[in-house]
């Protein structure tokens, strides 16, 4: 007999409400031009597949931070993951052959902590999307620029 009983339990998942999911779907469906930012300390396991599916369904490419854990893996073949964005984000306006490239994203969906890339953070400071959404299960508000328009404390894989 042990003096101590050791009890193990699995962590529960904080699921988003149907209201939050509907709002997120509405925003994505009404704003076809967006980006998914995966910063440091993104969850592992099921998250990589879940964020790849979100990218596929929304059409939003993923900008993967060097320490996000998403730059390499089987999901890279399934969706658009940009890992070398520092090379083209240094320009004030993204250009090809002297002409502006594409339009500014209308939506930014961010997972994880604040990205470590100076160039990505400068770019995010320059743009003015209609929606900046941050999704994080631990509830830590990581928004140095104070521009988040919607914060969802929910399990990232459930979104």
Buried (B, 14 or more C-beta within 10 A) or exposed (E): EEEEEEEEEEEEEBEBEEEBBEBBEEBBEEBEEBBBBBBBBBBEEEBBBBBBBBBEEBEBBBBBBEBBBBBEEEBBEBBBBBBEBEEBBEEEEEEEEEEEEEEBBBBBBBBBBBBEBEBBBEBBEEEEBBBBBBBBBEEEEBEEEEBBEBBBBBBBBBB
